[in-house]
Amino acid sequence: MTMDEPPLTLLKSKVREIADFPTPGILFKDITPLLSDHRAFNAALSLLAEAVEDIAFDVIAAPEARGFILAAPLAKHCGVGIVLIRKPGKLPAATISHTYSLQYGNDTLEMHADSFEGMDSPRVLIVDDVLATGGTATASAELIKSAGGVPVGLAVLIELAALNGREALSDVTVRSVLNY
């Protein structure tokens, strides 16, 4: 790779595909090689920031766990806070939960019930690593609404377009950096 390599080419070269993970028939897009490469990680964050610069939001919500990795530096860059959306039993205060379908099963997410305390209908950008069927993003949006927030957008590093996740999110702006 050269220093003048286009950012999207660099990012795509750092996404590893793993067949049959986590279940048979799934082609998993592994971003850990991208995260471990300083240039690729910086390029990914810069492209995510550019993708959302026209979306007005007050706070970022991030689903566990790879969403945290991308959302935290993006929130710092954008000058907003971050709300964590986690798997059950990981948050210490009162929570709200939502169960949803994944490409390969079902899952439940939780968020602190008071995540938006002191904010009046905050506009919330959801940030995650991948948009597949839209299950995680939709569950996140439902949690945000239940806590008094307004989901206004979803920003992801990777979109698996053939799985039609965008269709589940017709009421929010969706931005992705890499499309497969």
KOLLOSE-128886 format. One record per residue (C-alpha): residue in one letter; z, y, x. Coordinates in steps of 0.25 Angstrom, whole numbers, plus 5000, padded with zeros to 4 digits. Example, Ala and Ser with C-alpha at 12.3 -4.5 7.8 and 13.67 -1.06 7.14 Angstrom:
2
+------+------+-------+------+
| rest |   up | north | east |
+------+------+-------+------+
|    A | 5031 |  4982 | 5049 |
|    S | 5029 |  4996 | 5055 |
+------+------+-------+------+
This chain:
180
+------+------+-------+------+
| rest |   up | north | east |
+------+------+-------+------+
|    M | 5000 |  5000 | 5000 |
|    T | 4997 |  5014 | 5005 |
|    M | 5004 |  5026 | 5002 |
|    D | 4993 |  5032 | 4994 |
|    E | 4992 |  5020 | 4985 |
|    P | 4991 |  5024 | 4970 |
|    P | 5005 |  5022 | 4964 |
|    L | 5000 |  5013 | 4953 |
|    T | 4994 |  5004 | 4963 |
|    L | 5007 |  5004 | 4971 |
|    L | 5015 |  5001 | 4959 |
|    K | 5006 |  4989 | 4954 |
|    S | 5006 |  4983 | 4968 |
|    K | 5022 |  4983 | 4967 |
|    V | 5023 |  4976 | 4953 |
|    R | 5024 |  4961 | 4955 |
|    E | 5020 |  4951 | 4944 |
|    I | 5029 |  4939 | 4942 |
|    A | 5023 |  4928 | 4932 |
|    D | 5032 |  4921 | 4922 |
|    F | 5044 |  4931 | 4924 |
|    P | 5054 |  4931 | 4917 |
|    T | 5047 |  4921 | 4908 |
|    P | 5034 |  4913 | 4908 |
|    G | 5022 |  4921 | 4905 |
|    I | 5027 |  4934 | 4909 |
|    L | 5021 |  4942 | 4921 |
|    F | 5033 |  4950 | 4926 |
|    K | 5030 |  4964 | 4932 |
|    D | 5040 |  4965 | 4943 |
|    I | 5042 |  4979 | 4948 |
|    T | 5053 |  4976 | 4959 |
|    P | 5042 |  4977 | 4970 |
|    L | 5039 |  4990 | 4965 |
|    L | 5053 |  4995 | 4965 |
|    S | 5055 |  4990 | 4979 |
|    D | 5044 |  4999 | 4984 |
|    H | 5048 |  5013 | 4986 |
|    R | 5034 |  5019 | 4984 |
|    A | 5031 |  5010 | 4972 |
|    F | 5044 |  5013 | 4965 |
|    N | 5043 |  5028 | 4968 |
|    A | 5028 |  5028 | 4962 |
|    A | 5033 |  5020 | 4950 |
|    L | 5044 |  5031 | 4947 |
|    S | 5034 |  5042 | 4949 |
|    L | 5024 |  5036 | 4940 |
|    L | 5035 |  5034 | 4929 |
|    A | 5040 |  5048 | 4930 |
|    E | 5025 |  5053 | 4929 |
|    A | 5023 |  5044 | 4917 |
|    V | 5035 |  5050 | 4909 |
|    E | 5034 |  5065 | 4913 |
|    D | 5028 |  5069 | 4900 |
|    I | 5039 |  5061 | 4892 |
|    A | 5051 |  5070 | 4888 |
|    F | 5064 |  5061 | 4889 |
|    D | 5079 |  5064 | 4891 |
|    V | 5083 |  5050 | 4897 |
|    I | 5077 |  5037 | 4902 |
|    A | 5082 |  5024 | 4897 |
|    A | 5079 |  5012 | 4905 |
|    P | 5080 |  4997 | 4901 |
|    E | 5086 |  4987 | 4911 |
|    A | 5083 |  4984 | 4922 |
|    R | 5070 |  4989 | 4929 |
|    G | 5070 |  5001 | 4919 |
|    F | 5082 |  5006 | 4926 |
|    I | 5075 |  5006 | 4940 |
|    L | 5064 |  5015 | 4935 |
|    A | 5072 |  5023 | 4925 |
|    A | 5083 |  5028 | 4934 |
|    P | 5074 |  5035 | 4945 |
|    L | 5065 |  5040 | 4933 |
|    A | 5077 |  5046 | 4926 |
|    K | 5081 |  5053 | 4939 |
|    H | 5067 |  5058 | 4941 |
|    C | 5066 |  5063 | 4927 |
|    G | 5080 |  5069 | 4927 |
|    V | 5085 |  5061 | 4915 |
|    G | 5096 |  5050 | 4913 |
|    I | 5094 |  5035 | 4911 |
|    V | 5099 |  5026 | 4900 |
|    L | 5100 |  5011 | 4903 |
|    I | 5096 |  5000 | 4894 |
|    R | 5102 |  4987 | 4898 |
|    K | 5103 |  4973 | 4894 |
|    P | 5115 |  4969 | 4886 |
|    G | 5129 |  4970 | 4892 |
|    K | 5125 |  4979 | 4903 |
|    L | 5130 |  4992 | 4898 |
|    P | 5145 |  4996 | 4897 |
|    A | 5146 |  5005 | 4885 |
|    A | 5142 |  5003 | 4870 |
|    T | 5127 |  4999 | 4869 |
|    I | 5116 |  4997 | 4859 |
|    S | 5106 |  4986 | 4861 |
|    H | 5092 |  4981 | 4857 |
|    T | 5086 |  4968 | 4858 |
|    Y | 5071 |  4967 | 4860 |
|    S | 5059 |  4957 | 4864 |
|    L | 5054 |  4956 | 4878 |
|    Q | 5040 |  4950 | 4883 |
|    Y | 5048 |  4938 | 4886 |
|    G | 5060 |  4938 | 4877 |
|    N | 5071 |  4946 | 4870 |
|    D | 5081 |  4956 | 4877 |
|    T | 5092 |  4966 | 4873 |
|    L | 5094 |  4980 | 4879 |
|    E | 5106 |  4989 | 4878 |
|    M | 5109 |  5004 | 4880 |
|    H | 5122 |  5012 | 4879 |
|    A | 5124 |  5017 | 4865 |
|    D | 5127 |  5031 | 4871 |
|    S | 5116 |  5032 | 4881 |
|    F | 5111 |  5045 | 4875 |
|    E | 5125 |  5051 | 4872 |
|    G | 5124 |  5066 | 4873 |
|    M | 5109 |  5066 | 4871 |
|    D | 5102 |  5070 | 4858 |
|    S | 5090 |  5060 | 4855 |
|    P | 5087 |  5059 | 4870 |
|    R | 5072 |  5056 | 4873 |
|    V | 5072 |  5043 | 4881 |
|    L | 5062 |  5037 | 4891 |
|    I | 5063 |  5022 | 4893 |
|    V | 5059 |  5018 | 4907 |
|    D | 5057 |  5003 | 4911 |
|    D | 5049 |  4995 | 4921 |
|    V | 5040 |  4987 | 4911 |
|    L | 5034 |  4989 | 4897 |
|    A | 5030 |  4975 | 4892 |
|    T | 5032 |  4972 | 4877 |
|    G | 5040 |  4985 | 4875 |
|    G | 5053 |  4977 | 4871 |
|    T | 5062 |  4983 | 4881 |
|    A | 5056 |  4997 | 4879 |
|    T | 5057 |  4996 | 4864 |
|    A | 5072 |  4991 | 4865 |
|    S | 5075 |  5002 | 4874 |
|    A | 5069 |  5012 | 4864 |
|    E | 5077 |  5006 | 4853 |
|    L | 5090 |  5007 | 4861 |
|    I | 5087 |  5022 | 4864 |
|    K | 5085 |  5025 | 4850 |
|    S | 5097 |  5018 | 4846 |
|    A | 5105 |  5027 | 4856 |
|    G | 5099 |  5040 | 4851 |
|    G | 5088 |  5042 | 4861 |
|    V | 5073 |  5043 | 4858 |
|    P | 5064 |  5034 | 4867 |
|    V | 5052 |  5043 | 4871 |
|    G | 5046 |  5035 | 4882 |
|    L | 5045 |  5022 | 4890 |
|    A | 5041 |  5023 | 4905 |
|    V | 5038 |  5010 | 4912 |
|    L | 5033 |  5006 | 4925 |
|    I | 5025 |  4994 | 4920 |
|    E | 5018 |  4992 | 4906 |
|    L | 5013 |  4978 | 4903 |
|    A | 5002 |  4984 | 4893 |
|    A | 4998 |  4970 | 4887 |
|    L | 5012 |  4968 | 4881 |
|    N | 5010 |  4981 | 4872 |
|    G | 5024 |  4986 | 4875 |
|    R | 5019 |  5000 | 4872 |
|    E | 5017 |  4996 | 4857 |
|    A | 5032 |  4994 | 4855 |
|    L | 5034 |  5008 | 4860 |
|    S | 5025 |  5017 | 4852 |
|    D | 5036 |  5028 | 4850 |
|    V | 5038 |  5031 | 4865 |
|    T | 5029 |  5035 | 4876 |
|    V | 5026 |  5024 | 4886 |
|    R | 5022 |  5026 | 4900 |
|    S | 5020 |  5015 | 4911 |
|    V | 5016 |  5016 | 4925 |
|    L | 5009 |  5003 | 4927 |
|    N | 5002 |  4995 | 4916 |
|    Y | 4999 |  4980 | 4916 |
+------+------+-------+------+
